[in-house]
């Protein structure tokens, strides 16, 4: 039943007591099912943001809910001082389905990325000496807001208030092979790259660029770290986005979709890196806890199937085709892989983001003029048709 009186009350409480690090839209969400969210006043929204690529199986997925309920009734938390069944089984399956030999569990993408930076520094020093500490990342990348992750995130507005940041970091132009060849040297311990830049505007790394990075890293004994926090778990039509290319990383950071809505992250690494890490070098009280790991097992099992991955490829192609068919003057370009879509506009994207809920849809931005779509991987053709109709009205009416 709609609760009109509670909307203002909750928004006011948030304003009074929650630190304002996010500008929030003027409604209060209270439940979700599949691709839809509902607010306290009974309004329904078709969610093409998925909580920023988190609810890959949709909201309140029955398998995820069941796994959480069953596990929390048995064991909710013991810390990483003890063995638990869900964590061990999840680590095994992640390794079996990827390049990795070992997994470190954390609670978020930023934490997973931070762990990879620490492991890379330790690896460089143990294997090659104190001087091998440089970390290379790329323009328009986004890796998180904690100090290490922020240090390799090429955003002046995010970095400026918190300098000085991590030293011995170099930012190179994205997709520039010559710059990489020049900068990645014997003192480089790690190169961090997104296969597809999510926050940066759905910018795709070229196959030639990634293959060159792999070759240069091998030559210079530097670790290639893939940030798949947003692209992992089937988002691109492959379980991992790196599988779209003929390369393998040395480490990979995962999170977002991993827990089906619960916070969990993971750093996947090869045995060559793992053998340099000892007990006490890193840790996490909550990382890979039984409840989140149980949810992640469901997500991994569902997203790794050929049926799901084929569905993502097919529906991703359909969504991109329908967007291109709109032929609206504001749209400059559609960039997409699977169900990860960037719509470049010739005008600011934020006004459309702020108005979208009035048309019954939720979407995201990625930079000043990019609308980003990350629908649930379970999205249907009918839901895409519904979105296209509403999105068309949004762009036509809000530009008029």
N, C-alpha and C positions, 0 to 999 in steps of 0.2 A: 504494500500500500504506500502511495506517495507520502513523503514526510516534508512538506514545504517549510515548516517552521524550523526544522533542524539544519537546513542548508546554511542559513545566515549564522546560526550559532556555532557550527563547526568551523566555518571560514573565519569567524572572529576568534575562536580559540586557537586556530592555527596561527593567526596573525599575532596573537598575544604571547604564545608560548613556544612556537617552533622557530628556530633560527632561519632567517630568510635567505637561503642560498638558492632557492628555486622560485621563479615567478610562476604561480599556479593559475590555472584556468578557473573561472567562477562557478564551479559546480562541485558536488561532493559525490564521488563514486562509492557505491555500497555493495555491488555484487557484479559477477560476470559469468557468462556461459558461452563457451565456444568462441566465436569471433566478436561477441557483443558484450558491452559494458552497460550498466544501468546506474543512474544517479538517484539520490534521495527523493527527487520529485517525480520519479517514474519515467524519465526520459531514457531512450535507448540510443546507444552509439555503436556504429560499426568500427571496430578497433583495428586500424591498419598501422599501428605503432607497436603493438604487442609489448607494452611496458619497456620500450627500447630493446626490442629483439629478445625478450625474456620468455614470454608465454608462447613458445613455439607450437605447443600442442593445444593452444586455446586456453580460455579461462575455465577453471574448475573441471579439468579433464578427469574423467572417472578413474582411469588407471592411476594417475598421479595421486589423486585424492585417496584412493584405496591404499596405495603403498604408504602414504604418510600416516593415515589412520592406524594401519596395522603396526607400523614400526613404533609410533609414539606410544602405543599401548604396551609395548614390550620394553623399549629402552630409548630414551630421548637423548641422553648425553652422558659421556664418561670422560672426555678429553682424550688427547692423543698419547696419554700414558698407558693406554690399554688397547688391545686388539678388539676390533668389532667386525662382524660379518659383512655388512653392507659396504664398508670402506674397502675391504680387501677384494671383494667381488667387483666393485666399480673400478678399482685400479687395474685389475686383471683385464677387464673388458676394454678399458681405454687403451691399454698397451697392445692388446690383440688387434684392435681396430685402427691402429696408427703406427707411426715410425718408432714409438717410444718404448723404452725398457723400464722406466720408473716414473712415478707420479708423486708430486707434492700437492696436498690439498690445502686450500685456503677458503676465503669467504666471498671474494669478489674479483672482478677483472683487474682492478688496480693492484690488489694483493698478489694475484698470480703473476702480473708483470713485474712487480717489485721483487718477487722471489727469483724470477729469471735473471734480473740484473745482478742480484747478489750472487747467484750461482755462477754467472759468467765472470764476475770479478774474481771469485775464488778459483775458478777453473784456470783463468789466465795466470794468476799468481802461482798456483801449485804446479802447473804444467810448464810454464815458460818464464817465471820470475816476476819481480815486483813491478816492472815497467809496462806489463801488458794489461792496461786498465781502460783504454779508450772505448767509448760506446758510440756507435754511429746510428742515427735515426734519420727520418726524412720529413721534408716540408709537407705541411697540411696533415701530418699524422696526429692522431689522438690516442693516448695510451693510459690516461687516468690523471687524477689530481693529487695523489700523494707525492712526496718530494722526488723520489726517483722517477716515477712515471711522468710527473709534470716536467721534469728536467729534459725529457726526450719528446715532449709534446710541443710542437711548433705553433704556439699561440701566445702572442705578446700579451693579450689581455689576461690570460690565465697566469702567465709566468711573472709579469712585472711586479705585482704586489708582494711576491714571496722570495725574490732574489736576496742573497745568492743561493743558487740551486746546486745540484750535483756537478762537480767539476769533471773535466775530461770527457765532455759530450760534444759531438759535432753533428750538426743538422745539414743534410745534403738535399739537393733538389730531387724530388720524387721522379722515378723513371729515367734518371740521367745516369747512364752506364759509365760515361767518361768521368763524371764527378766521383762515382763510387770507386773506380779503378785508381784514381788519384789519392783519395782520402783514406781508404781502408788499407792499413799497413800492418807492420809487424807488432805495433803497439796496440792494435785493436783487439779487444777481447770479445766484442759482440756487435752484431748488426741487427737492429730491430726494425721489422717492417710489417705493415698490414698488407695482406694480399689484395684486399679491397678497402680503401679508406672510407670508413662509415661516417664519422663525424665530419670528416674533411670534404664530403660532397659526393660519395659513391664514385670515387676515382679508382679505376682498375689498374693494378700493376701489369705491365706488359709481360708476356712470357719471356721475351728476350732479357728484360731487366731482372726478373727473378732468377733466371738461369745464370745470368752474369753474376749476380750476388752470390749464388751458391758456389760458383767456380772461384770467385775472388776470396770468399770466406775460407774455402778449402785450401787455397794457395797460401793464405796468410795465417792459417790456424786460428781463425776467428769463428765464433759461434753464430750461426744464423738462427735468429729467434723470430718466429712467426706470431704475431698478435692476431689470434683468431677468436678474440673475445666476442665479437659481433658476428663473425662469419661461420663459426663452428656449429656443429649439430644440424647439418643439412640445409642451412639457410641458402646456400648457393646451388643446391642440387647435387652436391657431393657432401659426404659426411664432414670432411674438412676442405676448406677452400684450396689448400695447397695441392689437393689431389686433382685439381683442374690443370696442373702444370707437371712437368716431368722432373720434379725436385722433391727433396725432403729436408725439413729443418733439423736443427740440433735440439731446439727447445720450442715449445708452443704454449702460449697462455690461453686459457679457456675460462669462460664464466657465462654470464647472461642466460642463455637458454638451458644451460646445464641442469639447473635444479627445478625446472618446471614452475618457477615462481619463488622458490626458496633460495636464500643466498648460499652459493657455493662457487668456488673457483678452483682451477687446477693448473699446475705447471707440469707439462710433460717433457721428459728429457731422456737422452740416450745414456747408455751405461758409461760411456766415456766421460760425460759430465758428472753423472751420479757418483762415480768412484772418488771424486774430489770433495764430496760433501759429507761431513761427519755429524754425528749426533750433537745437537746444540748449536749448529751453524744457523739454523732457522727454525721457526716453529709457528704453531697456531693452535690456540685453545679449542676453537670451534671447527677448524678446518676438516672437512670430510666426516662430519658428525653423522650418526646413524640415520637420522630422519632425512636430512638433505641428501645423503648418499643414496638412500632408498628411492627418493624421488628421481635422482639423477640416473639411476639404473633403468627406470622406466623410460625416461627421455632418450637415453642412449639406445635402448632396445628398439624403440619406435622409430627414431630418426635414422638408424643405420640400415633399415630395410630397403630393398630395391623398389618396393611399391611406394614408400614415402618419398624417396629421392626422385623417382620418375614423376610422381605427382607434383613435386616442387618445380621440376624442370618444365613440365607441361603447363602448369598454371602460371608460372613465371613468364613464360613466352606469351600466354594469352593476355596477362595483365599488361605487359609491355606493348603488345599489338593494339590493345584497346586504348591505351593512353596515346599512342601515336596517331590512332585514327581520329582522336578528338580534333586535331588540327587547329588548336587554339593559338592565337597570336602571342600569348604570354609564354608559351612553351618553346624553349630554344633547343633542348635536347633531352632524350630519355636515355639514361644509362642504367643497365640492369644486369644482374647475374642471378638466376633463380628468382627467389622472392625477396630480393634486396634491390630496391629501385630508387634512383635519384632522378628527380624532375628539375632540370635547370630552367629557371625563368629569366625573363629580361626585366624583372622587377623584384622587389623584396618579397621573400617568402613568409616572413613572420606574420603579416596581416592575414594571410590565408590560414596559417596555423591557428591563430587566435579566433578566427570566425568559423572554422570547420565544424565545431560541435553544433553550431546553429543549423547545420545541414545534415546532422545525424552521423557525422564521421569524425574520427580522430586520426591525425597524421603527425608527422615530425618534420623538423627542418634539419639541415646539415650545412651550416654556413649561411651567409646573408641571402642568397638567392636560390637555394636548393630545397625542394620539398622531398623528404625521405619517406619511403613506404617500406614497412616491415610487417606485413600481415602474418597471422599465424600460418604455419606450414600446412595446417589442415584446412585452409580456406577453400571454399567451393567456387565454382564458376558463377553460380547465382549471386554469391556475396561479392565477387568481383564486379559483376554487372551492376549491382546496387551501388557499389562504391563509385564506379565510373559515372553513373548518372548523377550522383550527389556531387562528385568532384567537378564535373562539368558545370553544374549550376553554380557551385562556389566560385570558380574562376570567372565565369561569365558575369555573374551578378555583382561580385565584390570588386570587379574592375570597372564596371559601368559607371 
